Amino acid sequence: MLIKFYAKGHPLITATHKTTMEITKDIVKTSHGDCIIATRSELALSDLPIEFKENAKNEKARIGLIIKVNDILEEVWGKGHPLLSFESSKDMVIRKSGYICGRTLMIHADKAAYNLNRDLVNLLKNEKTIIELTLILE
């Protein structure tokens, strides 16, 4: 299953968090959100199709996120889990750890914000940047 949506960059994006990354519907207002990689997202967890949510609630599910700006592409892969609730109407968080809450999209991800290509991060710092995001569920 593929879900494509869009978000925008913001000058306060630093993408330096070592264990998470976040996509939010909000406009960033502080530099304290060092996990944020995209703002003004079209989707949050609660907006995802029911079929995606149900199938991601499986320990064998592989969840991917492709982040694309211009010709720079980054892939992040993690796992689903029966306790994922997809509650957040504001954001989605990718976690390298196994921590689960209502904001969690995937756990045991292979990358956090800190691991993203710095050329990509520099583009994410521009509020005019359109970020193409694709969720993959296997």
N, CA, C and O atoms as a GROMACS GRO file, in nm:
protein
  552
    1MET      N    1   0.084  -0.118   0.000
    1MET     CA    2   0.000   0.000   0.000
    1MET      C    3   0.089   0.125   0.000
    1MET      O    4   0.186   0.132   0.076
    2LEU      N    5   0.056   0.221  -0.084
    2LEU     CA    6   0.129   0.348  -0.094
    2LEU      C    7   0.035   0.463  -0.063
    2LEU      O    8  -0.079   0.466  -0.109
    3ILE      N    9   0.084   0.559   0.015
    3ILE     CA   10   0.008   0.681   0.044
    3ILE      C   11   0.102   0.799   0.020
    3ILE      O   12   0.204   0.812   0.088
    4LYS      N   13   0.068   0.883  -0.076
    4LYS     CA   14   0.151   0.999  -0.108
    4LYS      C   15   0.083   1.125  -0.055
    4LYS      O   16  -0.037   1.143  -0.072
    5PHE      N   17   0.163   1.211   0.008
    5PHE     CA   18   0.111   1.339   0.057
    5PHE      C   19   0.225   1.440   0.059
    5PHE      O   20   0.340   1.406   0.032
    6TYR      N   21   0.191   1.565   0.091
    6TYR     CA   22   0.289   1.672   0.082
    6TYR      C   23   0.294   1.753   0.212
    6TYR      O   24   0.197   1.761   0.287
    7ALA      N   25   0.411   1.812   0.235
    7ALA     CA   26   0.432   1.901   0.349
    7ALA      C   27   0.529   2.010   0.302
    7ALA      O   28   0.570   2.012   0.186
    8LYS      N   29   0.563   2.099   0.393
    8LYS     CA   30   0.653   2.210   0.358
    8LYS      C   31   0.768   2.220   0.456
    8LYS      O   32   0.764   2.167   0.568
    9GLY      N   33   0.870   2.288   0.412
    9GLY     CA   34   0.986   2.312   0.496
    9GLY      C   35   0.963   2.432   0.587
    9GLY      O   36   0.858   2.496   0.581
   10HIS      N   37   1.063   2.460   0.671
   10HIS     CA   38   1.055   2.574   0.762
   10HIS      C   39   1.197   2.612   0.807
   10HIS      O   40   1.279   2.523   0.830
   11PRO      N   41   1.226   2.742   0.820
   11PRO     CA   42   1.361   2.786   0.859
   11PRO      C   43   1.409   2.733   0.994
   11PRO      O   44   1.530   2.725   1.016
   12LEU      N   45   1.319   2.696   1.084
   12LEU     CA   46   1.361   2.648   1.216
   12LEU      C   47   1.387   2.498   1.221
   12LEU      O   48   1.420   2.444   1.326
   13ILE      N   49   1.372   2.429   1.108
   13ILE     CA   50   1.402   2.286   1.105
   13ILE      C   51   1.552   2.267   1.121
   13ILE      O   52   1.632   2.326   1.048
   14THR      N   53   1.590   2.182   1.218
   14THR     CA   54   1.731   2.148   1.238
   14THR      C   55   1.758   2.001   1.209
   14THR      O   56   1.869   1.966   1.169
   15ALA      N   57   1.659   1.916   1.230
   15ALA     CA   58   1.671   1.772   1.204
   15ALA      C   59   1.796   1.713   1.269
   15ALA      O   60   1.877   1.650   1.202
   16THR      N   61   1.811   1.736   1.399
   16THR     CA   62   1.929   1.687   1.470
   16THR      C   63   1.898   1.583   1.577
   16THR      O   64   1.990   1.535   1.644
   17HIS      N   65   1.772   1.547   1.594
   17HIS     CA   66   1.736   1.449   1.697
   17HIS      C   67   1.791   1.312   1.659
   17HIS      O   68   1.781   1.271   1.543
   18LYS      N   69   1.849   1.242   1.756
   18LYS     CA   70   1.919   1.117   1.725
   18LYS      C   71   1.832   0.992   1.733
   18LYS      O   72   1.878   0.883   1.697
   19THR      N   73   1.707   1.004   1.781
   19THR     CA   74   1.625   0.884   1.793
   19THR      C   75   1.487   0.894   1.727
   19THR      O   76   1.418   0.793   1.714
   20THR      N   77   1.445   1.014   1.686
   20THR     CA   78   1.313   1.029   1.625
   20THR      C   79   1.317   1.127   1.507
   20THR      O   80   1.414   1.201   1.489
   21MET      N   81   1.210   1.125   1.430
   21MET     CA   82   1.182   1.232   1.334
   21MET      C   83   1.031   1.252   1.331
   21MET      O   84   0.955   1.157   1.352
   22GLU      N   85   0.990   1.374   1.305
   22GLU     CA   86   0.848   1.408   1.313
   22GLU      C   87   0.803   1.487   1.191
   22GLU      O   88   0.875   1.572   1.140
   23ILE      N   89   0.683   1.455   1.146
   23ILE     CA   90   0.612   1.530   1.042
   23ILE      C   91   0.490   1.588   1.111
   23ILE      O   92   0.415   1.515   1.176
   24THR      N   93   0.468   1.719   1.098
   24THR     CA   94   0.358   1.783   1.170
   24THR      C   95   0.270   1.867   1.078
   24THR      O   96   0.317   1.918   0.976
   25LYS      N   97   0.145   1.881   1.115
   25LYS     CA   98   0.054   1.972   1.044
   25LYS      C   99   0.080   2.116   1.086
   25LYS      O  100   0.041   2.210   1.016
   26ASP      N  101   0.144   2.134   1.200
   26ASP     CA  102   0.168   2.267   1.255
   26ASP      C  103   0.274   2.343   1.179
   26ASP      O  104   0.348   2.288   1.098
   27ILE      N  105   0.279   2.473   1.207
   27ILE     CA  106   0.390   2.558   1.163
   27ILE      C  107   0.487   2.563   1.281
   27ILE      O  108   0.446   2.592   1.394
   28VAL      N  109   0.613   2.536   1.256
   28VAL     CA  110   0.713   2.535   1.363
   28VAL      C  111   0.729   2.676   1.418
   28VAL      O  112   0.742   2.772   1.342
   29LYS      N  113   0.728   2.688   1.552
   29LYS     CA  114   0.741   2.820   1.613
   29LYS      C  115   0.864   2.830   1.703
   29LYS      O  116   0.893   2.936   1.757
   30THR      N  117   0.936   2.719   1.718
   30THR     CA  118   1.053   2.717   1.805
   30THR      C  119   1.157   2.620   1.749
   30THR      O  120   1.123   2.527   1.676
   31SER      N  121   1.281   2.643   1.782
   31SER     CA  122   1.388   2.554   1.736
   31SER      C  123   1.406   2.435   1.830
   31SER      O  124   1.495   2.353   1.808
   32HIS      N  125   1.323   2.425   1.934
   32HIS     CA  126   1.335   2.313   2.028
   32HIS      C  127   1.289   2.181   1.966
   32HIS      O  128   1.326   2.075   2.016
   33GLY      N  129   1.210   2.185   1.860
   33GLY     CA  130   1.162   2.063   1.794
   33GLY      C  131   1.265   2.009   1.698
   33GLY      O  132   1.245   2.011   1.577
   34ASP      N  133   1.377   1.959   1.751
   34ASP     CA  134   1.487   1.916   1.666
   34ASP      C  135   1.460   1.785   1.591
   34ASP      O  136   1.543   1.741   1.511
   35CYS      N  137   1.346   1.723   1.618
   35CYS     CA  138   1.309   1.601   1.544
   35CYS      C  139   1.224   1.634   1.422
   35CYS      O  140   1.206   1.548   1.335
   36ILE      N  141   1.171   1.754   1.413
   36ILE     CA  142   1.079   1.792   1.304
   36ILE      C  143   1.154   1.801   1.171
   36ILE      O  144   1.258   1.866   1.160
   37ILE      N  145   1.097   1.734   1.070
   37ILE     CA  146   1.157   1.737   0.936
   37ILE      C  147   1.062   1.797   0.832
   37ILE      O  148   1.104   1.827   0.720
   38ALA      N  149   0.934   1.814   0.869
   38ALA     CA  150   0.836   1.868   0.774
   38ALA      C  151   0.722   1.932   0.850
   38ALA      O  152   0.679   1.882   0.954
   39THR      N  153   0.672   2.045   0.798
   39THR     CA  154   0.562   2.118   0.862
   39THR      C  155   0.446   2.132   0.763
   39THR      O  156   0.459   2.101   0.645
   40ARG      N  157   0.334   2.179   0.814
   40ARG     CA  158   0.214   2.202   0.733
   40ARG      C  159   0.179   2.080   0.647
   40ARG      O  160   0.142   2.092   0.530
   41SER      N  161   0.192   1.963   0.708
   41SER     CA  162   0.163   1.837   0.639
   41SER      C  163   0.015   1.827   0.605
   41SER      O  164  -0.071   1.874   0.679
   42GLU      N  165  -0.014   1.765   0.492
   42GLU     CA  166  -0.152   1.739   0.454
   42GLU      C  167  -0.216   1.632   0.542
   42GLU      O  168  -0.338   1.628   0.559
   43LEU      N  169  -0.133   1.544   0.600
   43LEU     CA  170  -0.184   1.432   0.679
   43LEU      C  171  -0.117   1.423   0.815
   43LEU      O  172  -0.001   1.460   0.833
   44ALA      N  173  -0.193   1.372   0.911
   44ALA     CA  174  -0.141   1.328   1.040
   44ALA      C  175  -0.184   1.182   1.054
   44ALA      O  176  -0.252   1.128   0.966
   45LEU      N  177  -0.146   1.118   1.162
   45LEU     CA  178  -0.178   0.976   1.179
   45LEU      C  179  -0.326   0.945   1.170
   45LEU      O  180  -0.366   0.848   1.106
   46SER      N  181  -0.409   1.028   1.232
   46SER     CA  182  -0.553   1.001   1.233
   46SER      C  183  -0.616   1.010   1.094
   46SER      O  184  -0.726   0.959   1.072
   47ASP      N  185  -0.548   1.075   1.001
   47ASP     CA  186  -0.599   1.091   0.864
   47ASP      C  187  -0.568   0.971   0.774
   47ASP      O  188  -0.623   0.962   0.664
   48LEU      N  189  -0.483   0.881   0.818
   48LEU     CA  190  -0.444   0.768   0.734
   48LEU      C  191  -0.563   0.674   0.713
   48LEU      O  192  -0.648   0.661   0.801
   49PRO      N  193  -0.569   0.608   0.598
   49PRO     CA  194  -0.680   0.516   0.571
   49PRO      C  195  -0.686   0.402   0.674
   49PRO      O  196  -0.583   0.356   0.723
   50ILE      N  197  -0.806   0.359   0.704
   50ILE     CA  198  -0.826   0.252   0.802
   50ILE      C  199  -0.749   0.126   0.762
   50ILE      O  200  -0.693   0.058   0.848
   51GLU      N  201  -0.746   0.095   0.635
   51GLU     CA  202  -0.675  -0.024   0.588
   51GLU      C  203  -0.526  -0.017   0.624
   51GLU      O  204  -0.467  -0.117   0.665
   52PHE      N  205  -0.466   0.101   0.609
   52PHE     CA  206  -0.326   0.118   0.645
   52PHE      C  207  -0.307   0.094   0.794
   52PHE      O  208  -0.220   0.018   0.836
   53LYS      N  209  -0.390   0.158   0.875
   53LYS     CA  210  -0.378   0.147   1.020
   53LYS      C  211  -0.393   0.002   1.066
   53LYS      O  212  -0.314  -0.046   1.147
   54GLU      N  213  -0.494  -0.067   1.014
   54GLU     CA  214  -0.518  -0.205   1.055
   54GLU      C  215  -0.402  -0.296   1.019
   54GLU      O  216  -0.360  -0.379   1.099
   55ASN      N  217  -0.350  -0.281   0.898
   55ASN     CA  218  -0.240  -0.367   0.853
   55ASN      C  219  -0.107  -0.332   0.918
   55ASN      O  220  -0.019  -0.418   0.929
   56ALA      N  221  -0.090  -0.208   0.962
   56ALA     CA  222   0.034  -0.168   1.030
   56ALA      C  223   0.038  -0.217   1.175
   56ALA      O  224   0.145  -0.218   1.237
   57LYS      N  225  -0.076  -0.257   1.227
   57LYS     CA  226  -0.083  -0.308   1.365
   57LYS      C  227  -0.045  -0.455   1.368
   57LYS      O  228  -0.121  -0.540   1.415
   58ASN      N  229   0.072  -0.484   1.317
   58ASN     CA  230   0.122  -0.620   1.305
   58ASN      C  231   0.273  -0.615   1.321
   58ASN      O  232   0.339  -0.534   1.257
   59GLU      N  233   0.328  -0.700   1.405
   59GLU     CA  234   0.473  -0.698   1.428
   59GLU      C  235   0.552  -0.735   1.303
   59GLU      O  236   0.672  -0.705   1.294
   60LYS      N  237   0.488  -0.801   1.207
   60LYS     CA  238   0.557  -0.838   1.083
   60LYS      C  239   0.548  -0.730   0.976
   60LYS      O  240   0.612  -0.740   0.872
   61ALA      N  241   0.470  -0.626   1.001
   61ALA     CA  242   0.454  -0.518   0.903
   61ALA      C  243   0.582  -0.438   0.891
   61ALA      O  244   0.645  -0.404   0.991
   62ARG      N  245   0.621  -0.408   0.767
   62ARG     CA  246   0.732  -0.316   0.740
   62ARG      C  247   0.670  -0.186   0.693
   62ARG      O  248   0.587  -0.185   0.601
   63ILE      N  249   0.709  -0.076   0.756
   63ILE     CA  250   0.657   0.055   0.719
   63ILE      C  251   0.774   0.138   0.667
   63ILE      O  252   0.879   0.148   0.730
   64GLY      N  253   0.754   0.197   0.551
   64GLY     CA  254   0.856   0.281   0.491
   64GLY      C  255   0.807   0.423   0.473
   64GLY      O  256   0.687   0.447   0.459
   65LEU      N  257   0.900   0.515   0.472
   65LEU     CA  258   0.871   0.655   0.442
   65LEU      C  259   0.976   0.703   0.343
   65LEU      O  260   1.096   0.696   0.370
   66ILE      N  261   0.930   0.751   0.228
   66ILE     CA  262   1.021   0.812   0.131
   66ILE      C  263   1.003   0.962   0.140
   66ILE      O  264   0.891   1.013   0.130
   67ILE      N  265   1.113   1.032   0.160
   67ILE     CA  266   1.114   1.178   0.170
   67ILE      C  267   1.184   1.228   0.044
   67ILE      O  268   1.300   1.194   0.019
   68LYS      N  269   1.114   1.309  -0.036
   68LYS     CA  270   1.171   1.354  -0.162
   68LYS      C  271   1.157   1.504  -0.178
   68LYS      O  272   1.048   1.560  -0.163
   69VAL      N  273   1.268   1.568  -0.207
   69VAL     CA  274   1.270   1.710  -0.242
   69VAL      C  275   1.360   1.723  -0.364
   69VAL      O  276   1.478   1.687  -0.362
   70ASN      N  277   1.303   1.776  -0.472
   70ASN     CA  278   1.375   1.788  -0.599
   70ASN      C  279   1.428   1.650  -0.638
   70ASN      O  280   1.350   1.556  -0.654
   71ASP      N  281   1.560   1.637  -0.654
   71ASP     CA  282   1.617   1.507  -0.693
   71ASP      C  283   1.681   1.434  -0.575
   71ASP      O  284   1.750   1.334  -0.595
   72ILE      N  285   1.659   1.483  -0.454
   72ILE     CA  286   1.714   1.416  -0.335
   72ILE      C  287   1.606   1.330  -0.271
   72ILE      O  288   1.495   1.376  -0.244
   73LEU      N  289   1.641   1.205  -0.249
   73LEU     CA  290   1.545   1.108  -0.196
   73LEU      C  291   1.607   1.037  -0.076
   73LEU      O  292   1.724   0.997  -0.080
   74GLU      N  293   1.529   1.021   0.028
   74GLU     CA  294   1.574   0.951   0.148
   74GLU      C  295   1.467   0.849   0.185
   74GLU      O  296   1.348   0.882   0.184
   75GLU      N  297   1.508   0.727   0.219
   75GLU     CA  298   1.415   0.623   0.263
   75GLU      C  299   1.440   0.591   0.409
   75GLU      O  300   1.554   0.585   0.454
   76VAL      N  301   1.331   0.571   0.482
   76VAL     CA  302   1.337   0.530   0.622
   76VAL      C  303   1.246   0.408   0.636
   76VAL      O  304   1.134   0.409   0.586
   77TRP      N  305   1.296   0.305   0.703
   77TRP     CA  306   1.217   0.183   0.722
   77TRP      C  307   1.209   0.148   0.868
   77TRP      O  308   1.307   0.159   0.942
   78GLY      N  309   1.091   0.104   0.910
   78GLY     CA  310   1.070   0.062   1.048
   78GLY      C  311   0.965  -0.047   1.052
   78GLY      O  312   0.930  -0.108   0.951
   79LYS      N  313   0.914  -0.070   1.172
   79LYS     CA  314   0.820  -0.181   1.192
   79LYS      C  315   0.688  -0.134   1.249
   79LYS      O  316   0.679  -0.029   1.314
   80GLY      N  317   0.586  -0.213   1.222
   80GLY     CA  318   0.456  -0.193   1.283
   80GLY      C  319   0.449  -0.265   1.417
   80GLY      O  320   0.545  -0.330   1.458
   81HIS      N  321   0.334  -0.252   1.484
   81HIS     CA  322   0.315  -0.317   1.614
   81HIS      C  323   0.166  -0.315   1.648
   81HIS      O  324   0.096  -0.219   1.614
   82PRO      N  325   0.115  -0.419   1.715
   82PRO     CA  326  -0.027  -0.422   1.752
   82PRO      C  327  -0.073  -0.306   1.840
   82PRO      O  328  -0.192  -0.274   1.840
   83LEU      N  329   0.018  -0.243   1.913
   83LEU     CA  330  -0.021  -0.134   2.003
   83LEU      C  331  -0.023   0.004   1.936
   83LEU      O  332  -0.059   0.102   2.000
   84LEU      N  333   0.014   0.013   1.808
   84LEU     CA  334   0.006   0.142   1.739
   84LEU      C  335  -0.141   0.184   1.733
   84LEU      O  336  -0.227   0.106   1.693
   85SER      N  337  -0.169   0.309   1.772
   85SER     CA  338  -0.308   0.356   1.777
   85SER      C  339  -0.341   0.461   1.671
   85SER      O  340  -0.459   0.482   1.640
   86PHE      N  341  -0.241   0.526   1.615
   86PHE     CA  342  -0.261   0.626   1.509
   86PHE      C  343  -0.361   0.733   1.551
   86PHE      O  344  -0.445   0.774   1.471
   87GLU      N  345  -0.352   0.779   1.674
   87GLU     CA  346  -0.448   0.875   1.730
   87GLU      C  347  -0.423   1.020   1.692
   87GLU      O  348  -0.518   1.097   1.676
   88SER      N  349  -0.298   1.058   1.678
   88SER     CA  350  -0.266   1.200   1.664
   88SER      C  351  -0.331   1.263   1.542
   88SER      O  352  -0.320   1.211   1.430
   89SER      N  353  -0.398   1.374   1.564
   89SER     CA  354  -0.458   1.450   1.454
   89SER      C  355  -0.366   1.564   1.412
   89SER      O  356  -0.404   1.648   1.330
   90LYS      N  357  -0.245   1.566   1.468
   90LYS     CA  358  -0.152   1.675   1.444
   90LYS      C  359  -0.021   1.631   1.378
   90LYS      O  360   0.036   1.706   1.298
   91ASP      N  361   0.026   1.512   1.409
   91ASP     CA  362   0.158   1.474   1.361
   91ASP      C  363   0.177   1.324   1.349
   91ASP      O  364   0.085   1.246   1.376
   92MET      N  365   0.298   1.285   1.307
   92MET     CA  366   0.340   1.145   1.304
   92MET      C  367   0.488   1.140   1.338
   92MET      O  368   0.568   1.220   1.289
   93VAL      N  369   0.524   1.044   1.424
   93VAL     CA  370   0.661   1.034   1.473
   93VAL      C  371   0.718   0.897   1.436
   93VAL      O  372   0.657   0.793   1.459
   94ILE      N  373   0.838   0.901   1.379
   94ILE     CA  374   0.914   0.782   1.344
   94ILE      C  375   1.015   0.763   1.456
   94ILE      O  376   1.086   0.857   1.492
   95ARG      N  377   1.024   0.642   1.512
   95ARG     CA  378   1.111   0.618   1.628
   95ARG      C  379   1.211   0.505   1.602
   95ARG      O  380   1.176   0.400   1.548
   96LYS      N  381   1.336   0.529   1.640
   96LYS     CA  382   1.436   0.423   1.636
   96LYS      C  383   1.414   0.324   1.750
   96LYS      O  384   1.453   0.208   1.741
   97SER      N  385   1.352   0.369   1.856
   97SER     CA  386   1.326   0.284   1.973
   97SER      C  387   1.198   0.205   1.954
   97SER      O  388   1.136   0.209   1.847
   98GLY      N  389   1.159   0.133   2.058
   98GLY     CA  390   1.034   0.059   2.056
   98GLY      C  391   0.921   0.130   2.128
   98GLY      O  392   0.816   0.072   2.151
   99TYR      N  393   0.943   0.257   2.164
   99TYR     CA  394   0.842   0.334   2.237
   99TYR      C  395   0.719   0.358   2.148
   99TYR      O  396   0.731   0.394   2.031
  100ILE      N  397   0.601   0.338   2.207
  100ILE     CA  398   0.476   0.357   2.133
  100ILE      C  399   0.383   0.449   2.211
  100ILE      O  400   0.363   0.431   2.331
  101CYS      N  401   0.328   0.549   2.142
  101CYS     CA  402   0.223   0.634   2.197
  101CYS      C  403   0.129   0.670   2.082
  101CYS      O  404   0.147   0.620   1.971
  102GLY      N  405   0.033   0.755   2.105
  102GLY     CA  406  -0.064   0.793   2.003
  102GLY      C  407  -0.007   0.870   1.886
  102GLY      O  408  -0.076   0.892   1.787
  103ARG      N  409   0.119   0.913   1.897
  103ARG     CA  410   0.184   0.990   1.791
  103ARG      C  411   0.279   0.905   1.706
  103ARG      O  412   0.337   0.955   1.609
  104THR      N  413   0.294   0.777   1.740
  104THR     CA  414   0.393   0.691   1.676
  104THR      C  415   0.343   0.633   1.544
  104THR      O  416   0.236   0.572   1.538
  105LEU      N  417   0.421   0.653   1.437
  105LEU     CA  418   0.394   0.594   1.306
  105LEU      C  419   0.461   0.458   1.292
  105LEU      O  420   0.399   0.362   1.245
  106MET      N  421   0.587   0.449   1.333
  106MET     CA  422   0.662   0.323   1.324
  106MET      C  423   0.766   0.318   1.434
  106MET      O  424   0.807   0.421   1.488
  107ILE      N  425   0.808   0.196   1.468
  107ILE     CA  426   0.912   0.177   1.569
  107ILE      C  427   1.031   0.104   1.505
  107ILE      O  428   1.021   0.052   1.394
  108HIS      N  429   1.142   0.103   1.577
  108HIS     CA  430   1.265   0.037   1.531
  108HIS      C  431   1.305   0.083   1.391
  108HIS      O  432   1.349   0.003   1.308
  109ALA      N  433   1.290   0.213   1.367
  109ALA     CA  434   1.327   0.271   1.237
  109ALA      C  435   1.479   0.268   1.220
  109ALA      O  436   1.554   0.271   1.318
  110ASP      N  437   1.522   0.262   1.096
  110ASP     CA  438   1.666   0.258   1.068
  110ASP      C  439   1.730   0.396   1.063
  110ASP      O  440   1.852   0.407   1.049
  111LYS      N  441   1.649   0.503   1.074
  111LYS     CA  442   1.703   0.639   1.072
  111LYS      C  443   1.620   0.728   1.162
  111LYS      O  444   1.501   0.705   1.186
  112ALA      N  445   1.685   0.832   1.212
  112ALA     CA  446   1.619   0.941   1.284
  112ALA      C  447   1.653   1.070   1.208
  112ALA      O  448   1.724   1.065   1.107
  113ALA      N  449   1.603   1.182   1.255
  113ALA     CA  450   1.627   1.310   1.187
  113ALA      C  451   1.776   1.335   1.167
  113ALA      O  452   1.818   1.384   1.061
  114TYR      N  453   1.856   1.302   1.267
  114TYR     CA  454   2.001   1.323   1.265
  114TYR      C  455   2.068   1.250   1.148
  114TYR      O  456   2.170   1.296   1.097
  115ASN      N  457   2.013   1.138   1.107
  115ASN     CA  458   2.073   1.054   1.004
  115ASN      C  459   2.041   1.098   0.861
  115ASN      O  460   2.097   1.043   0.766
  116LEU      N  461   1.953   1.196   0.846
  116LEU     CA  462   1.914   1.239   0.711
  116LEU      C  463   2.029   1.310   0.640
  116LEU      O  464   2.111   1.376   0.702
  117ASN      N  465   2.032   1.295   0.509
  117ASN     CA  466   2.128   1.362   0.423
  117ASN      C  467   2.122   1.513   0.450
  117ASN      O  468   2.014   1.573   0.445
  118ARG      N  469   2.234   1.573   0.479
  118ARG     CA  470   2.238   1.716   0.515
  118ARG      C  471   2.201   1.806   0.397
  118ARG      O  472   2.152   1.917   0.419
  119ASP      N  473   2.223   1.761   0.274
  119ASP     CA  474   2.177   1.840   0.159
  119ASP      C  475   2.024   1.846   0.159
  119ASP      O  476   1.966   1.950   0.129
  120LEU      N  477   1.961   1.735   0.194
  120LEU     CA  478   1.815   1.732   0.206
  120LEU      C  479   1.770   1.824   0.319
  120LEU      O  480   1.677   1.902   0.302
  121VAL      N  481   1.836   1.815   0.433
  121VAL     CA  482   1.799   1.898   0.549
  121VAL      C  483   1.809   2.046   0.514
  121VAL      O  484   1.724   2.125   0.556
  122ASN      N  485   1.911   2.085   0.440
  122ASN     CA  486   1.924   2.226   0.400
  122ASN      C  487   1.804   2.271   0.317
  122ASN      O  488   1.759   2.385   0.330
  123LEU      N  489   1.752   2.184   0.232
  123LEU     CA  490   1.631   2.216   0.155
  123LEU      C  491   1.508   2.224   0.246
  123LEU      O  492   1.419   2.305   0.223
  124LEU      N  493   1.504   2.138   0.349
  124LEU     CA  494   1.391   2.138   0.443
  124LEU      C  495   1.384   2.267   0.524
  124LEU      O  496   1.279   2.297   0.582
  125LYS      N  497   1.492   2.342   0.528
  125LYS     CA  498   1.497   2.468   0.604
  125LYS      C  499   1.435   2.586   0.529
  125LYS      O  500   1.432   2.698   0.582
  126ASN      N  501   1.386   2.563   0.409
  126ASN     CA  502   1.324   2.668   0.329
  126ASN      C  503   1.173   2.650   0.334
  126ASN      O  504   1.121   2.545   0.297
  127GLU      N  505   1.100   2.753   0.381
  127GLU     CA  506   0.955   2.740   0.395
  127GLU      C  507   0.882   2.727   0.262
  127GLU      O  508   0.765   2.691   0.259
  128LYS      N  509   0.950   2.755   0.152
  128LYS     CA  510   0.889   2.738   0.020
  128LYS      C  511   0.910   2.598  -0.037
  128LYS      O  512   0.852   2.562  -0.139
  129THR      N  513   0.993   2.519   0.030
  129THR     CA  514   1.020   2.383  -0.017
  129THR      C  515   0.895   2.296  -0.002
  129THR      O  516   0.834   2.291   0.104
  130ILE      N  517   0.859   2.230  -0.110
  130ILE     CA  518   0.750   2.132  -0.109
  130ILE      C  519   0.814   1.995  -0.092
  130ILE      O  520   0.900   1.955  -0.170
  131ILE      N  521   0.772   1.924   0.011
  131ILE     CA  522   0.828   1.792   0.043
  131ILE      C  523   0.726   1.686   0.001
  131ILE      O  524   0.612   1.686   0.047
  132GLU      N  525   0.769   1.596  -0.085
  132GLU     CA  526   0.683   1.485  -0.125
  132GLU      C  527   0.713   1.368  -0.031
  132GLU      O  528   0.827   1.324  -0.020
  133LEU      N  529   0.610   1.319   0.034
  133LEU     CA  530   0.624   1.209   0.130
  133LEU      C  531   0.541   1.091   0.082
  133LEU      O  532   0.426   1.107   0.042
  134THR      N  533   0.600   0.973   0.086
  134THR     CA  534   0.528   0.852   0.047
  134THR      C  535   0.542   0.749   0.156
  134THR      O  536   0.653   0.709   0.191
  135LEU      N  537   0.429   0.705   0.210
  135LEU     CA  538   0.427   0.596   0.307
  135LEU      C  539   0.410   0.465   0.233
  135LEU      O  540   0.330   0.456   0.139
  136ILE      N  541   0.485   0.365   0.275
  136ILE     CA  542   0.477   0.232   0.215
  136ILE      C  543   0.447   0.133   0.327
  136ILE      O  544   0.508   0.139   0.434
  137LEU      N  545   0.354   0.044   0.302
  137LEU     CA  546   0.323  -0.061   0.399
  137LEU      C  547   0.338  -0.196   0.330
  137LEU      O  548   0.271  -0.224   0.231
  138GLU      N  549   0.428  -0.277   0.385
  138GLU     CA  550   0.451  -0.412   0.330
  138GLU      C  551   0.416  -0.516   0.433
  138GLU      O  552   0.429  -0.636   0.407
   0.00000   0.00000   0.00000
